[in-house]
């Protein structure tokens, strides 16, 4: 949205914090959101939820001297309207304008940028190994990460650059030093945090097969080979090469109890295979993913928790609020895991969602080829991750 000098409305709207809005949505409260960004921005990503009714009316339609009656007719006059824009400026004006017209309207502080800054840590209570594991959840994009803590040491898996300080602070809060920052692969949907963490003295780990894709700053990275073990306290974290989503995709088995699968297997779907080699290489990658699932993941114990690197609106959280599930449950619920290879390949190539926004620039950044500042990195990764093979759940009914 271009910079606009918004007039001062007669009424001043109350601001609602993004975290408060998130809690209300999680609790199932009926929420009406008026998103005043341009239609293309809204279609790319917006706030969703089972109890959310979202309405999109671009901000400029409220700047006319004579606002069309049809705009007001599209808005409920008997319930609160939560107004959101990109940064909280246009929505602040429009929420005030609506209050002046008699509507109960509030403004989302910092807009969708503020929504993108929500990052929650939830303990994985079903984890049965040494130490404690937390799942990081970023609702704006569906990105998930993990913090394993034991006996004064910690490791973070799939950290985001935007939250570098958060990992150091969380480790310290648990009286631990952050020892390792491990990436599962060269990400296409967010800018990795392993490099800024390396600058803080944390050992940055990237799979050796991912480094082979053309990573340029290998001097600051540790290469993780298949079978390598990284230890924090008494927790052993084993690298297991699980290619398919990418050639370098590697899962980390934490305490023999939780498999951080990155973008290999999710609780509701399997990986899309086209982000590294494009459409031309998608079929071969899909066959490689099938082999990985059958020979490297499904051979593990049914009790191992599958903990993906992303989630989507189609996923159902576990009782502890994390997006994890026992492998045995996924084996029973996800038909894709019991198909033959031809049916599997046909299924995952049939309905892939749009590729993540700016994914080529993000990949280049994560290969160490693009040098960008924090603001640009944050802008590049706004929006949904779209790393699964399907926008619908492949698990259950």
C-alpha positions, 0 to 999 in steps of 0.5 A: 500500500502506498503511503497515504496521509489519512485524515483524523477521524472524529472518533478514536478507535481502540487498538487490539493487540494481535496476540489478544486477537489470536487468543480470541480466535483460538477460543472459538469466539465469533470474530468479524474482520474487516481487512482493508488491504488491496484485494491481491494482498488479501487473497495472498494471505489473511487472518483465518479461523473456524469462527472468523468471518473475513470481509475485504474492502480496500481502504481507498473506498473509505476515502471517497467524500461520498462513501457508497451505502453498499460498503456499510451494508456489507458490515454488521451493525450489531457486533464488533468489527476488527479492522486490519491493514498492513501496518495498522495505519489505514485500519486505525483511520477506518476503525475510527471512521466506523465508530463515528458512524455508530459501529463498534470497531477496533483496530489491530495494532501494527496490522498484518505485520503485527500478526506476523510477529506472533510466535508462541512456544508450546511444550510438547507434553507427549514427548517421552525422551530426555529433557524437554521439547517446545514447539514454536508456532507462527500462526501467520505462516504456519511455520513450526520450530523446536527447542530441546532443553536439558541440563543447561544446554539447548538446541533449536531446530528450524529457527527463523531469522526474525526471532533470533533473539527469542531463541537465546532468551528462551534458552536463558529462561530455562537456565541453558546455553543455546549450543546448536541451531539446526536447519532441516533443509534449505527453506523456501518459505522463510529466512533461516535464523542459523546464520545470525545465531552463528554470529552469537556463538551458536553452532549453525548446522545444515545438512551436508546434502543441503550444503551441496546445493550451492551454499556459499558461506560454508565456513560458518556452518557445520555439515550434518551427515546422515547418522550424525548425533548432536548432544544437548545435556543428555538428549541425543539428536540424530540426523536422518537424511530424508530427501524428497521435498528437497535433496538435502532434506534431513529430519532430526530424531530427538531423544528417540521420541520425536522426529522433527521432519522439516517438510517431509511429513506433516500431521495432515499431509506430506511434502510437495516435491517441486520447490527445488527442481521445479515441475520438471523434477517434481515426479522424480522427487515425489518418487524419492519422497515415497522411498524416504517415507517407506524406508526411513520414516515408517520403519520407526516405532509407532510411538515416535511423535511426528513433528513437522516444520509447518502446519496449515488450517487443515491440521488439528492440534493434539491435546497439548496444543502442539501440531504433533502426532504419533507415527502410528496414528498417521500410519492409520489415518493417512492413506498416502502412507500405505499407497503403492508408489504410482498412486502416491506420485499421482496423488501428490502431484495432482493438487499442489497449492501455489508456491510460497511467495518470493520462494526463489529469493528466499532460497537464494538468501538461505543459500548465502547468495543474497545479502539482505537486511532484517526488514527485507527478510521479514517482508520476503516471508510474509504469507502462508508457507504452502510447503505441503502437497495439498491444501486439504488434509490427507489424514482422517476423513 
